[in-house]
Amino acid sequence: MIINKHIMRTTNEKQVLQQIVNAGPISRSQISRNLSLNKVTVSDIYSQLLHEGLIREVGHGVSTRNGGRKPVMALLNVGYGYVISINILRSRFSMITSQLDGRSENYASVSTRGVDLTTVLDMIDEKIVATVANSDTRLLGISFGLDGTIYDNQILDSCLKGFKNFDLAKYFSDKFQVPVVLEDLANQSAIFERDFSGEGVYRNLISVTIRDQVSAGIITEGHLYRGHNGEAGNIGTCPLADRYQEGNSETVNHYVAEGTVLQRIMAYQKIDRVDVNRIRRDYLSHRPELLSILDEFAYYLAKVLGNLSNTFAPDAIIVNAPILELLPELMETVRNYVDQLAIVRKAPLLLTKNSREASLKGGASAIIHRALALDDLQLTFTNERSAVLESVES
């Protein structure tokens, strides 16, 4: 068998950097043991990463039982640069900056109600320019998330006017000379659950995102499943049988999408803007009109989750929905309806721990993978690490 030395070297470089990202602070000798790689090979790659500034030495670990020199420990150099993650929704866009270890900051949400595509792009451009101007380190990449069908970094379909077939990635890549990654919101949320929940917690999961549309991000054996032309998880357009009228059906979006549910709530409240405090107050007061709307939502959502559970058999289904973040008690109603379904597989149903930023942080992970050239390798950003370190030697 002929082995391409360049491919082998590239693979080794990626694995060494992956070890430092996921397990740092870590020594060269420990990396060598973990990867079963020659110490000379690891030291050569380590020195190259150190020279490039991607990693930094932070002190010394504990020596072995046999004594000897204490190993120098290395971490990912989060000061090497940062990434920007942006979500574009129907009437606003949100944005965070993230360090290379996944820690995020500077959350912002900007209204785009009544604004055309060109103006939205200008507003995003201004936010990025301001962020770059106020940063001491360099921008390494940008990610965008939106509702729609995205494949090979292209928007094939979107509910946002003007975005279909618009080359958003090239537009911003040309402006800022950095890589740009596009992904739909559900896939971003699934990446977040995979990469920010701890190493190996979820190898098979489904993240159901309820925003302008209802969609699912699917992780199988640690990898994002996109399906034909990125159409996997497009569950919002699937039909659901009507609860009361036999033979009648509507789409999942009609019954479950955030906008539809909120419109029904505003109609009974006779107001034209969402009042989350009033929704919470009416729920706790057991207002029958609200309880009826929410029961319908829970019933149809349970149908969706039950079908996903039975079809894909995931380790867990994690729901990302602002209405459930506002009313987490409603999730128990959803679980009760799922329990009534005659299905074999009933996966644990969980609420995301970060509804506001899950897709943003998932997008940050996607662009961090790209910036570090580790697209095909697992990175874990939340596992707690402990190490006995001494002060750095001069």
N, C-alpha and C positions, 0 to 999 in steps of 0.2 A: 504493500500500500504506500502510495506517495503522499507525504505530509507536507502541506504548504507551510513553510516556516513563518511567513508573514502572518498568515491567519492564526497560527498557534501563538505567536507573540501578541497579536491584538487581543486574542481571547484571554491570555494570561494577564495582560494589562487591565482589562475590564474586570476580571475577577479579583485582582488585588485591590483596585479602587472600590469595588463593591464591598469587600471585607472591611475596609477602613470606614466607609460610610455607615455600614450596618453594625459593626462590632467595635468601632473605635471608642475610647483609646485602645490601641492594639499595637503589639510589637511585630517586627519583621519575622521573628522566629515563630510567633503564633500564627501569622498569616501563612507561613510556609507549612506548618503542621495542618492547618485547616484545609488548605488546598492541595496538600501533598505535592508541593512544588519545591524544586531545588532552591536552597537558601540564596545561592548566587543570583539566580533568576529573579527572586523576590527582591533582593537588595538592589539590583539594577533598576527594576521598575520603580521601586520605592524612591530611589535617588532621583529618577526622572520626574516623578510626581512632585517631589519636594522642590526640585529646581523650577518646575513650572508654577509653583505656588498653589497647587490644588490641595495639598495636605500641609500640615504643620506639626512640629514636634512639641509635646506639651509637658514632658517630664519623664520620670522613670517609674517603672512598675516594680513589682516584687521579684526578687531573684528566685531561682529554683531552689529546691531543698538541698541541692549539692553546692549551693553557694555560687560564686562567680559574679560577673558584672550584672548589674540590674539593667533590664532592657529599656531602651528608649521607646516611648509610646507616641503614637501618631493619631491625629484626628483629621477629618475633613476640614479644610480651611474655609469656614463660612464667610470670611471676609474677601474671598476670591471674587465674588460677584453676587448678583441677585437676579431674580426673575419676577415678572409681572403676570398675574392671572386676572382675566377679565371675563365676566359673564354678561351677555347681552340678552335682555328680556324685552317684552313687548313695550313697556313704558319706562324702562330704566336700564342702566348698566351699573354693575358693581365691580370693584377692583381691589386687589390686595397685592402687596409686594411680599416676596418670600426669600429667605436665605436658603442656601443649598442644603441645609438640614431640615427643611420643611417648615421652620418657624416663620409665621406670617405676622405682618403688621400693616398699619396704614390702611385699614378697611375704609372704603368710601362707596357710597351709593348715590348715583346722579340720575335725576328724573329726565326722561326723554319724551314725555307725553306731548303729542302733537308736533314732534320734530321729524323731519325727513331724514333719509339715509345719509346724505352728504353732511348734514349738520351733526348727526350722531358720530360719524367718523371724525369730524373736526373736534368734537368735544372729547372723544377718546384720545385723539392725537395730543390735545392740549394737556390732558392729565398725564400722559406718558412723558411728554417733554418736561413738565414741571417736576415729575418724580426723578427723572434723570438729572435735572439741574440741581436738585437738592440732595443727591446721593454722593457719597465719597467713593463708592466703588462702581464697577461697571455693570451695565445691563447685559445679561447673558441670553435672554430669550423672553418671548411673550406667548402666552396661551390664551385662546378664546374659547368660550363655551356658549352654546345657544341651543334652543329647541330646533330640531330638524334632523335631516339625514346627511351625515358627513362621511365621506370616504376618500381616502388618499389625500387628506388635507384640503378637500374641496367640498363646498356646500351644494349638495345635490337637490335639497329641498329644505324649505324653511317657512314657518308661519310669519316670519318678519318680512315686511314688504321691502323688496329690492335686494334681499340677500341671496336669493336663489341664483346659483351659478356665478355670483360675484366672488372674485379671487381675493378674499379677505387676507389670507396668509401672505400673498405676494405684496399686497398693498402696504402692509405694515413691515414686512421684511425689508422691502426696498427703502422704506423711510428710515428705519432704525438699524439696518444692517445686522440683524440678529435672526436666529431661527424663530419661526412662528409655528405653533401647533394648534390645530382646530379640533374640537371634539364636541359631541353633544352633551347636554347637561347630565343625563342619566349615566353615561359612560364615565364622566368625570366623578360623579358621586360614587360609582362603583370602585374607581381607582382610589378614591379617598378611603373608603372602608377597607380596601385591601392593604394600603400602604401605611395607614395611620392607626390601625387597630392592634398592632403588635405582630411580630414575625410569625407567619404561618397560622394566624388565627383563622383566617378565611381563605381557603384554597378554591372553594366553590361558593359563590354568593350571587345574589341578585339585589340590586339597588333600584327600587321603584321611586322615581321622581315625579311629583305632582306639582306642576306649574301651569304654564299656558297649555301644555299637553301632558298626557300621562305616558311615560316611557320607562323602559327598564334597561339598566346596564348589567351585563352578564359577565361574570368572571368564572372561567372554567380552568381548573388546575393552575390557578395563579395568573392566567392570561385573559385579557379582554377578548370576548367573542363578538365579532362585528357582523358576521353573516354576509350574504350577498349584497355588495355595494353599500355596506354599512347599515343595512335595513333591519338587523336584529334588534329586538327590544322595542319596535314601533307598535306598542300595544294600544295606543290611544284610538286608533282607527278600527280596532277589532269590534265586532258586534257583540252586544249583550242582550239577552232576552229580557223583556220588560217584566218587572216583578208582579204586575197586576193584570196586564192584558196579554193573554196567550196569543202567540203568533206575531206580536209586535216586538221590535228591537230597535235599539239606538247604539251609537258607538260608546266605547269606554269614556272618551272625552266628554260626551254629553252627560254622563252620569257622575263622573269623578273629577274631571279637570278643575283646578282651583278657581278659574274665572267663572265657570258655570255655577259652582256651589256658592260662591260669594254673591253672584247676581241674584240668586234665589233668596239669600239671606237679606240683601239690601232691599229687595222687593217687599218682603214682609215687614221690614223695619221702616219702609217708606223713606229711605234716604238714598243719596246718589254717590256716597263715598263709603268705603269700608271703615267701620269703627270697631277695632279689635277689642277695645275695652267693653263696649256694649255687647259684643258677641260673647265674651267671657262672662259678663254679668248675667246675660239672659240664659246662658247654659247653666250657671250655678243656681239660677232662680227657677230652672225647669220650665222655661217658656215652651209650651207645646208646639208652637209654630217652628221654633228653632230645632227642638228635639226631633221633629218629624223630618226636617231637611237633613239633619246630621245622621239620622237613622238610615235614610235612603243612601247617603254617601257611604256609610259604613257597610251596608248590605252589598252594594255593587263593588266596592273596593275588596271586600272579602271574596267575592266571586273571582276577581282578577288574581288576587294573591293565591287563592286555592288552586287555580289552574296553573299558575307559574310553579307552585310548589310541587304539584303532581307531575308536571311535565319535565322539569329540570332537576328535581331532587337536590336543591342546594343545601349547603350547611346552614344557611340562614337567609331570610329575606329582610332587607333593611329598608324602611320606608322614609323618604325625605319629603315632607309635606308641611308647609307653614300652618295649615289648619290643625294638624295633629300636634304640632309644636305648641300652638296656642291652647289646644284642648287635649292633652296627652291621655286623659281618662277615656277618651273616645276609642283609643287603640284597643281597650279591653272589649268593647262592643264588636270591633272588627274581628278580634280573635274568637269571640263566641260564635259569630256567624261562620267563620272558617271551620270551627269544630263541628258544626252541624252538617258540613258538606260530606258526601259519601266518596271521599278520595283516600287513596292509600298513603300518600306522602304528605305530611303536614309539617313543614319546616318551621323552626322558631321564627316568629314575627317580631321584629325589633324596630324601634325608632332610632334614627340617626342621632348621634350625640352632638351634631353641629349642623343644624338645618341651614343656618344663614351662610356658612362658609364651606360646607362640604364639597360642593362642586368647584368652588374657587380653589380650594386646597388640592382637590384632585387634579385640576388643571395645572396647578403649580408643580405637582409631582410629575405630570406628563412632560412639562418643559424642562424640569430638572433632569429627568432621564435623558432627554435629548441633549441638553447642554453638556452633560457629563459623558455623552456617547454610550449610555448604558440602557438603551431602549429595551433590550431583550432580557434584562436582569432585574430581579426583585430588589427594591430598595425599601427599607423600613425606617420610618421617621419618628415613631413614638416609643419604642422600647426603652425602658429605663436601663441605664448602664452604670455600673459602679466600678471604680478602679482606685487602687492605692497609688497616688502619685506624689513625687517629691517636686521641689521647685525646679524650674528649668535651669540647666547649666548654661553658663555663658559660652 
